[in-house]
Amino acid sequence: MWHDLWVALALVMVIEGIIPFLSPGATKGMMLAVAEMDDKSLRISGLVSMVLGVLALYLVN
């Protein structure tokens, strides 16, 4: 179980590193846009991301 968790975390790091590696300028613009978002919008986008992740896990398993 712990091995699977570490593998999942490593894959998250790889996937999250793809965009800054390929397009650092777009990443900076995206981070500025996120910094300007209000808390409610940021929470909603986080919730949507979590729900989509849970749905994806359900479909894969």
Contacts in CASP RR format, 6 or more apart in sequence:
PFRMAT RR
TARGET T0000
AUTHOR 0000-0000-0000
METHOD contacts of the structure
MODEL  1
MWHDLWVALALVMVIEGIIPFLSPGATKGMMLAVAEMDDKSLRISGLVSM
VLGVLALYLVN
19 26 0 8 1.000
19 27 0 8 1.000
19 30 0 8 1.000
20 27 0 8 1.000
34 42 0 8 1.000
37 45 0 8 1.000
END
